């Protein structure tokens, strides 16, 4: 019997025993990892910290990356996953024993790979964007429905303990910001050169062409090429545009965007600025959202989202040091009634409200900063780990998914529309049908 890995107590378990363990209620999950580039490596960092996973296969068309994945799994887990170039061979040889697959390939492969694994009866965790096209994303939703298997999309903030605390406790329960009327966000990055590769590790041209790539430049820098990725607004903006709708509990009615290709002169805009208009939020308030993604400068603080109301502002980021709250001096209906002291005393916030001067109500007063309380369960984990744990919990039947295909499609429909607006320079409007997949 083929050795599949090492479980607790140092016992070597066969694939057959692991399958029997799965079918009799055991907790070990048989797993494949497809795509071991930069994002696949980040996911692997978290996967190797999660217990009760058995790596059956690793797959990448670039042999050095596939070997890297195998070596890390063997070194840290003492397991020997099979190595593959073609994901279809993973399905052919292992579909019956696989509980789940993690897909972290370029966007153009997300839809075909996801649909094929779902059809083969394997639960899927796929990175965002769902696809480089909206048609591909729709196919993924339909495939998940038809198969009855689980499909989680990698909008990992949906499982981030601090984001859940901000949305559910601060904005919903406490209504810390008061009435939210505006939001903004950004992801700013410094100029980066195109990715290169060791010349002695080039993928053979026939292999590149088999998987749709013209050459190694296109393979390594696929995010900037139409037909492969969607540029900065898809690669980075999708994470944050999703958060605005999720936190506000609403869908936008329109988007107006502007993009520039003047610096890198790539297929997709390197810098995009957009405005979403929300007719309603969970507070029955219209809200304007401004968002920018820049890849030509890292100035003004990196990446974050803010929710601004008449009582205060919440700024949140995957980086804890960029997460802050600001209390308005002349908060509505009065400073005394809107005092945050009880929230600090009860542990909802961290800070020193006594240092805030309610008389300092000039045109631009310095607002007192507050912070999240320490010790939010799970907040010290790597950023992708809670989302992966949520997926595996759903595979075991312990919980639901935090970002299934239906939710992810609704979020990414906004990104597709913003990308189109940036390309055309036109203000575009959303219809209810834009957010759902018929069929």
N, C-alpha and C positions, 0 to 999 in steps of 0.2 A: 504494500500500500504506500502511495506516495506521501512523503513527509510534507505536512503543510505548515508546521510551526511548533512553537513551544508554549505550553500553557502553564498555569500555576503549578508549583511543586516540582518543576523541572521535567514533567512528563511530556514526551513527544506525542502529539496527537495527529492522527491521520485525517485527511480531508473527509473521509467517510464518517469518522467519529464526530468531527465537527458538524457535519450535516445532520447526523442523528441528534446531536446536542441541540441544534437549532430546532429541529422538529419536535423535540420533547420539552421545549420551554427553556433551553439553556440561553445564556446571555452573550456568548461569543458571536461576533459578527464577522462573516467572511467578506473580505473587502478587496476591491481592485482600485488602483489609482491610475488614471489615464491623463497624461500631460504633467510633466515635471519640469516646467520652466520656472520663472520667478514666482508666479502665483501658486503653482503646484508645490514648490518648495516651502512657501509660507504655510500652506495647508498641512504639509507633511510635518512641519515643526509642531503643530498642534496634535495631529493624529498620533504621533509617537508618544504623546503624554496621556492619551485616553486609554483606559484599560479595556480588556476583553475585545480587542480587535485582532483578527488574523488576516495578514496580508497574503492573499492568494496570487495576485499578479500586479506588476507595474508595467506601464506602457508609455512609450514615447518614440516618435519617429527619429529622434536624434539619439543615437546610441550612447554618447557620454552622459546624457541626462537620465536615460533609463538605467544605466549602470550606477549612477549616483543614487537614484532612488533605492535600488536593490541593496547597495552597500549600507545605506543608512538604516534601512529596515533590519538588515542582518546584524549590524553592529549594535543597534539599540534594542531590538526586539528578539534577536536570535531566531528570526524567521527567514525562510528562503523563498520569496515569491518568484514565480515564473516571470521572465522578461519577454516583452513583446514589442514589435514595431507597429503592427496593425491592430487596432482595437477590435476588429471583427474576429480576429483569432482568439482574443480574450473571451468574446461571447461564445464562439464555437467550442472552445475547450473547457470553459468554466461556468457558463450561465447557470447550470443546474445547482452548483454549489455556492454561487455568489448570493449574498444577502444585499449587497450595496456596492455601488461604484461612485467614485469621486472623479468628476470631469473638470479639468483645469487647462483646457486646450485653447487655442485662438477661437474667437467668437464664431467664425464661419463653420466650425466643426461642432459647436454645441448642439444644434438642432438634430443633425443626422445621428450623432452618437447617442444623444439622450433618447431619441425615438427608438433606435435599435435596441438599446439596453432595456428600455421599458417593455418593448414588444417581447423581449426574451425573458421577461419576468423578474428583472432586477430593479430594485429601488435606486433612485439616482439623486445625488447631490451635484448640481451643476453650477459653475461660477456664472456670475452676471458678466455682461449682458446675456440674456437668454439666447440671443442670436444676433447676427449682424443685420438681419432684416426682420420686419414685423411679421412677414409671412412665416419665417422660420420659427419665431416665438409662438405663433398660433399653432403650428404643428406640434410643438412640445406640449401645449396645454391639452390638445385633443388626444395625443398619445398617452398622457397621464390618465385622462378620463377613461379611455378605452381599456387600458391595461389594468386599472385599479391599483397600480403601484404608486409609491410615494415619489414625489419630485420636489425637492427643496432647491431654491435658487439662492446663490451666495450673497444676498444682501445681509451681511452679518450683523449690522447694527440692530436688526430686528430681534436679535437674541442677546444683545449687549446689556448686561445688568444695569449699567449706569443710564443707558438710553431708556430702558424699561422704567427705571426709577423716575427719570425726568418726565416721561410721558404720563405714566399712571399716577404717580404720587404727587409730583410738583404741579404739573399743568392741569390734571384732572381733579384729584382729591383736594389739594390745597389752593389751586388756581393762583399760584404764586405771582404770575405776571399780571393778574387782573384780566381785563379784556384785551386779547391779542388782536392787534390791527395790522401788524407788519412783521415780516420775517426777511432775513437775508442769510446768505451763506457764501462760502468761497472754498476753492481748493487751488492754491497757488504753488507752482513749482518752478524751480530755476531751470535755465536752459540746460538741456542734456544732449549729448551727441548720440547719433544713431548707434545702436548696439552692434558690436562686431563679433568675431569668432576666431578661434585658432585655425589657421589655414590648413593644418593637418587633421582637422576634425570636421571638414566640410561634409555635408550630406550629399551623397551622389545625386547628380542632376535628375536621373530617372526616378529616384525616390521622391525628390522634391516635387516633380511634375505629377507623380501619382497622387499626391495629397494637395495639389492645386497651387503650388508655389512656383514662381518664375525662377527665383534664385535665393541665395542665402540672405541677401539684404531684405527681401520681402518676408522671408520666414522669420527673421530675427526682429523685424520692425513692423509686424503685421498690423498693429493698432492704427497706423497712419494710412493704410491702403484701403480704398473702397473695395468691397467684396470680401474683406477679411475682418475688419473691425469698424469702429465708428468714430475714431478720434477721441479727443479729450472729453467732450461732453458725454460720451458713452462710457469711456474707460473710468473716469473719475466722477463725473457729474451724476451718473446713475445712482451712486451710493447716497448722495445727499438730496437729490430731487425726490427720491423715495421717502426720505425722512419728513419732509415738509407735509406731504399728503398724509402720511401715517400719523404724525403728531396732531395735525389739524383735523383729522377725521373727515376729510373732504376731497373732492376732485376739483381741479382748476377748470375754469370756463374758457380761458384763452392763454396764449403765450406769444410773446414778441421777443425775438432774439436777434443778435448780431454776432457774426463771427469773422475772424481774420485769418488769412493764410499767407500774410505778407512776409512773415519772418522765416519760417521753415520751408514754405512753398510746397507743402504736402497735399495729399488728396483731401484731407479733412482740416478744418479750422483748428489752429493751435490755441486760440483764445476765443472764448464764447461768453457773452453776457446776455442774460435773459430775464424777463419779467413775466411771472405767472399771476393771473388774477383769479382769486377764489371768491365765489359768490357767497359762500357760507363756510363756517367752520363748526367745530363741536360746540361753540358758544353762540351760534347763529349770527356770526359777524363776518362781513366781507374782509378779506385779507389780501394784501399785496405781498408777493414774494420776489425778491431780487436775488439772482444767483449768478456767480461768475466762476469760470475755471480758466486759469492762466498757466501756460507752460513756458513762459518767457521771463518770469520773475517769481521769486519766492517771498517777496515783501509782504508786509501787513499780516503776518501771523499764521501762515500755513493754512490749515483746513478746519472748518467749524461751521455750525449752523446756529442762528440766533432766532429767538421768538420774543417779540417785543410788545409789551402791553402798557396800559396806563399806570400799573403799579410797579412794574419791574421788567427786567430782561433776563432771559435765560440764554446763555451761550454754552453749547455743548459740542464736544469733539471726541473722537476716539482717543485723542491724547488728553489724559486727565489734567495736565497743566494748562490746557486751553479751555477747560470747563469752568465757568464762573456764573454767578448771579449778581445782578445790580438792582438795588432798590431805588425807586424814584423818591426824591425828597418830598415832593408834594403829591404823594400817592393819593388816589381817589378811594373813599370820599374824604378822608383826612389822614394826616400823618399818624395820629394816635390809634385810629381804628385799623390802620394798615400796618401797624408795627410788626416787625418780624421777630421780635424778642421771643415770643412763645415758641416759634418754630425752631429757634436755636436751642432754647431750653429743653424742648422735647426731642431734640436730636434729628429733626427733619432737615435742618440746615446746619452749617458750621460757619461761624463768623462772630463779629463783635458789634451788634447793632448800636450799642451805647456810644460808639465813636462817631455816629452819623449825626450831623447837625441839621435839624429840620428847618432852621432859619436860613440856611444857605440855598436860596431858591433863585439864584441869578440865571441868566440865559443859558449857561452851560456849566452847571455845578458838577463837581467831582462826586460821583456816586460811590457809595460804600459797596465793596465787593463782599460777596458771600460765596460759600463753597458747598459741595456735596458733603454729607457726613462720611466719615471714614468707615470702612468695614461693610460696605454693601456687598452681600454674598456674591462671590464669583467675579468681582470687579478686578481682581488681580490676575486673572487668567489672560493668556494671549488672545488677541482680538477675535480670531476666528474660532477659537475653541468652544465657546458657548453655543454657537450656531451649529457646529458639527455635533456637539453633544445633544442638542435638540433633535437633530436629524436621526441620530442613532437611537435616541429614546423613542422616537416615533416608529422606527423600524421594529423595535422591541414591543411596541404597543403600549408604551408607558405614558405618552403624551401626544399632542398634535404638533404639526409643523408650524413654525413661526413665519415662514415665508414660502408657502406653496406656490405652484405654478400660476394659479388664478390671481393671487395677490401680486406676484412678481410681474405678471403681464400688465396688470392695471398700472403699476408703478412705471414700468418701462415704456408704456404707451406715451407717457408724458415726455420721456427722453427722446423717443423717435420724433415726436411733434416738434420739440425744441430744436432738434438737429435739422429738421426740415425748414423751420423758420429761420435758423441761422444761415442756411444755404440760400434761401430765396429772398430773405430780407422782409418777408411779409408777416403780419400778425395773423395767427391761425387760431381757429376756434375748435373747441372740443365738443363732440356729440357723445351722448351716453353710450352709443354703440362702439366708440373708440376704446372703451375700457373693458370690454367683454369679448369673449370668443364664442361665436355661434357654432352650433354643431354638436 
